[in-house]
Amino acid sequence: MAKHDEDIYTQRKLQGSYITSVVSITLVLFTLGLLGLLVIHAQSLSEYIRENIGFEIIMKDGVKEANILQLQKTLDASPFVKSTEYITREEATRRLTEDLGEDFIKWLGDAQNPLLPSIDVRFKAAWANSDSLELIEKYILENQYVKELFYQESLVHLINQNLKRVGLIILTFTALLMIIAVALINNTIRLAVYSKRFLIRSMQLVGATENFIRTPFILKGILQGFIGGILALLMLTGILYAALNNIPELALLQDVETVLVFYAAILLAGMLITAISTYLAIGKYLKAKTDKLFA
């Protein structure tokens, strides 16, 4: 009876150790995944902001619409342009009237409408920086039909400067958390293997090879990483769902394909880290002397 009670106690202890390992791995992967989602959405936000930076190209008075449309077509074919919008004199008048709340044309009397047709240009994120925009500005102003070009140069510089600064901070924090995550999972696995060091020695004494001993431990470690990864992904999905419900605008930054790839990376990372950690921990006790097992 005493032997039976001891076996039950040992079994419960091993199960408790297994559950503790899975919970620890889950929490570490969840924290890492949460920061990863933050990085992904920060990148999407950065691209969204950059792609809303653009030029307002003011055309000269009297330019034929066909020439304006030809310029728009040329811009659409350019590698740096994301989208363009042709704004006629009438459309510009309508928009200004809506902004002012009254028809300003009647105050001009017989004077000609001073508004000119224009093309609004939005750039691809990679081109929305000060150096590239200066080159693009010179290129566009060479067109004989363009009167002037307007964009907030100081705002563009400020946006890019702040985005770089925030990106560097997030990248540094991510690297530190990654190191901590690997260390925590490694220590968790080592503790789990430590509780079975005598079992490892018993298997050695009956003639089991190193690969025979390692394989079940590594497979169990991979399973722990898989379960921990699945639980972490479920928690991340819940957080993401709640965030989208409370902040619908986040849908604009959502890239389902990128998120799914990131989910797969988290799951594989959990399995890989636990497998490597288990392999190294087992190796330590395979080579340990008997008296060291009691340390």
TIMI-33499 format. One line per field, with one value per residue (C-alpha): residue number from 0; residue in one letter; x, y, z. Coordinates in steps of 0.2 Angstrom, whole numbers, plus 5000, padded with zeros to 4 digits. Example, Ala and Ser with C-alpha at 12.3 -4.5 7.8 and 13.67 -1.06 7.14 Angstrom:
// residues 2
num = (0	1)
residuo = (a	s)
xx = (5062	5068)
yy = (4978	4995)
zz = (5039	5036)
// end
This chain:
// residues 295
num = (0	1	2	3	4	5	6	7	8	9	10	11	12	13	14	15	16	17	18	19	20	21	22	23	24	25	26	27	28	29	30	31	32	33	34	35	36	37	38	39	40	41	42	43	44	45	46	47	48	49	50	51	52	53	54	55	56	57	58	59	60	61	62	63	64	65	66	67	68	69	70	71	72	73	74	75	76	77	78	79	80	81	82	83	84	85	86	87	88	89	90	91	92	93	94	95	96	97	98	99	100	101	102	103	104	105	106	107	108	109	110	111	112	113	114	115	116	117	118	119	120	121	122	123	124	125	126	127	128	129	130	131	132	133	134	135	136	137	138	139	140	141	142	143	144	145	146	147	148	149	150	151	152	153	154	155	156	157	158	159	160	161	162	163	164	165	166	167	168	169	170	171	172	173	174	175	176	177	178	179	180	181	182	183	184	185	186	187	188	189	190	191	192	193	194	195	196	197	198	199	200	201	202	203	204	205	206	207	208	209	210	211	212	213	214	215	216	217	218	219	220	221	222	223	224	225	226	227	228	229	230	231	232	233	234	235	236	237	238	239	240	241	242	243	244	245	246	247	248	249	250	251	252	253	254	255	256	257	258	259	260	261	262	263	264	265	266	267	268	269	270	271	272	273	274	275	276	277	278	279	280	281	282	283	284	285	286	287	288	289	290	291	292	293	294)
residuo = (m	a	k	h	d	e	d	i	y	t	q	r	k	l	q	g	s	y	i	t	s	v	v	s	i	t	l	v	l	f	t	l	g	l	l	g	l	l	v	i	h	a	q	s	l	s	e	y	i	r	e	n	i	g	f	e	i	i	m	k	d	g	v	k	e	a	n	i	l	q	l	q	k	t	l	d	a	s	p	f	v	k	s	t	e	y	i	t	r	e	e	a	t	r	r	l	t	e	d	l	g	e	d	f	i	k	w	l	g	d	a	q	n	p	l	l	p	s	i	d	v	r	f	k	a	a	w	a	n	s	d	s	l	e	l	i	e	k	y	i	l	e	n	q	y	v	k	e	l	f	y	q	e	s	l	v	h	l	i	n	q	n	l	k	r	v	g	l	i	i	l	t	f	t	a	l	l	m	i	i	a	v	a	l	i	n	n	t	i	r	l	a	v	y	s	k	r	f	l	i	r	s	m	q	l	v	g	a	t	e	n	f	i	r	t	p	f	i	l	k	g	i	l	q	g	f	i	g	g	i	l	a	l	l	m	l	t	g	i	l	y	a	a	l	n	n	i	p	e	l	a	l	l	q	d	v	e	t	v	l	v	f	y	a	a	i	l	l	a	g	m	l	i	t	a	i	s	t	y	l	a	i	g	k	y	l	k	a	k	t	d	k	l	f	a)
xx = (5000	5014	5022	5006	5004	5022	5019	5003	5013	5027	5014	5006	5022	5027	5010	5012	5029	5022	5007	5019	5031	5016	5009	5026	5029	5012	5014	5031	5025	5010	5020	5032	5017	5009	5024	5025	5007	5012	5027	5016	5002	5015	5023	5006	5002	5019	5015	4998	5004	5018	5006	4995	5009	5007	5008	4995	5000	4993	4990	4993	4977	4971	4979	4968	4960	4968	4985	4981	4974	4990	5000	4989	4992	5011	5011	5000	5013	5027	5035	5034	5015	5001	4986	4981	4965	4961	4952	4944	4941	4922	4926	4939	4925	4913	4925	4929	4911	4908	4922	4917	4899	4894	4896	4911	4909	4895	4907	4919	4906	4912	4929	4935	4936	4953	4954	4964	4963	4975	4981	4982	4996	4999	5016	5021	5028	5046	5046	5038	5054	5062	5076	5065	5051	5064	5069	5051	5046	5060	5054	5036	5040	5049	5032	5027	5009	5013	5012	5017	5018	5012	5017	5021	5040	5043	5028	5035	5052	5045	5034	5048	5060	5047	5043	5062	5063	5048	5054	5071	5064	5052	5065	5077	5063	5058	5076	5078	5061	5066	5082	5072	5059	5072	5081	5064	5059	5076	5076	5058	5063	5079	5069	5057	5072	5080	5066	5068	5087	5087	5075	5088	5102	5092	5089	5108	5111	5100	5110	5099	5108	5108	5097	5084	5084	5084	5070	5055	5060	5063	5046	5038	5047	5040	5023	5024	5030	5015	5002	5010	5010	4992	4986	4996	4988	4971	4975	4982	4967	4955	4966	4965	4946	4943	4954	4945	4928	4934	4944	4936	4949	4962	4954	4963	4979	4975	4984	4977	4990	5004	4996	4993	5012	5016	5005	5014	5031	5026	5020	5036	5047	5039	5042	5060	5065	5058	5066	5083	5082	5077	5091	5104	5097	5096	5114	5120	5113	5118	5136	5134	5143	5132	5137	5132	5114	5111	5118)
yy = (5000	5012	5008	5011	5028	5032	5028	5039	5053	5052	5051	5067	5076	5072	5078	5094	5096	5094	5106	5119	5117	5119	5134	5143	5140	5147	5163	5166	5163	5173	5188	5186	5185	5200	5210	5203	5208	5225	5226	5220	5233	5246	5242	5242	5259	5266	5260	5267	5284	5285	5280	5295	5307	5315	5329	5341	5345	5362	5363	5379	5389	5384	5367	5355	5340	5328	5334	5332	5315	5310	5316	5306	5291	5293	5295	5280	5270	5276	5264	5277	5281	5271	5281	5297	5307	5321	5335	5347	5365	5362	5348	5359	5373	5360	5354	5372	5377	5362	5367	5385	5381	5394	5397	5408	5410	5423	5434	5435	5443	5444	5438	5421	5406	5406	5388	5377	5359	5348	5330	5322	5309	5296	5287	5270	5268	5265	5281	5292	5300	5317	5312	5302	5316	5329	5319	5316	5334	5340	5326	5332	5351	5348	5345	5360	5359	5359	5376	5372	5357	5357	5346	5349	5345	5348	5337	5323	5324	5324	5309	5299	5304	5299	5282	5278	5282	5271	5257	5257	5256	5242	5232	5234	5229	5214	5207	5208	5200	5186	5183	5182	5171	5158	5159	5156	5142	5134	5135	5128	5113	5110	5110	5097	5086	5088	5080	5064	5063	5047	5039	5044	5036	5020	5018	5020	5006	4994	4998	5010	5020	5039	5041	5029	5039	5056	5053	5051	5067	5077	5072	5076	5093	5096	5091	5104	5117	5113	5114	5129	5137	5133	5140	5156	5158	5156	5169	5181	5178	5183	5199	5203	5200	5211	5225	5225	5226	5240	5249	5245	5256	5243	5233	5245	5239	5221	5209	5192	5183	5191	5187	5169	5168	5175	5163	5148	5156	5157	5139	5133	5143	5135	5118	5121	5130	5116	5103	5111	5114	5096	5090	5100	5096	5078	5078	5086	5072	5058	5063	5068	5057	5048	5059	5074	5068	5072	5090)
zz = (5000	5004	4988	4979	4988	4983	4965	4965	4973	4960	4946	4952	4954	4936	4930	4940	4932	4915	4917	4925	4910	4898	4907	4908	4889	4885	4895	4887	4869	4873	4879	4864	4852	4859	4856	4839	4835	4841	4829	4814	4817	4820	4803	4795	4803	4797	4779	4781	4786	4773	4759	4764	4761	4744	4732	4726	4708	4702	4684	4673	4668	4651	4650	4641	4650	4638	4643	4662	4659	4650	4665	4677	4666	4666	4685	4688	4678	4689	4701	4716	4714	4724	4717	4709	4708	4695	4703	4690	4693	4696	4709	4718	4719	4726	4739	4744	4745	4757	4768	4769	4771	4758	4739	4738	4719	4721	4731	4716	4705	4687	4692	4685	4697	4704	4707	4695	4691	4700	4703	4720	4721	4735	4735	4740	4757	4752	4742	4755	4762	4761	4749	4737	4737	4732	4717	4712	4715	4702	4690	4690	4689	4673	4665	4655	4661	4679	4688	4705	4717	4735	4750	4768	4768	4786	4791	4780	4788	4806	4802	4795	4809	4822	4813	4813	4832	4837	4825	4833	4851	4846	4838	4853	4865	4854	4853	4872	4875	4862	4872	4889	4881	4875	4892	4902	4891	4892	4911	4912	4901	4912	4928	4920	4914	4931	4940	4929	4930	4940	4927	4914	4924	4927	4908	4905	4918	4909	4892	4883	4870	4871	4856	4863	4879	4871	4858	4870	4880	4864	4857	4874	4874	4856	4862	4876	4864	4852	4866	4874	4856	4853	4870	4867	4850	4857	4869	4856	4845	4859	4862	4844	4843	4858	4851	4834	4843	4853	4840	4823	4814	4817	4803	4791	4797	4797	4786	4788	4778	4788	4805	4800	4795	4812	4821	4812	4817	4835	4835	4826	4838	4853	4846	4841	4857	4868	4857	4857	4876	4879	4869	4878	4895	4892	4886	4903	4913	4901	4904	4923	4936	4948	4963	4953	4952	4970	4969)
// end
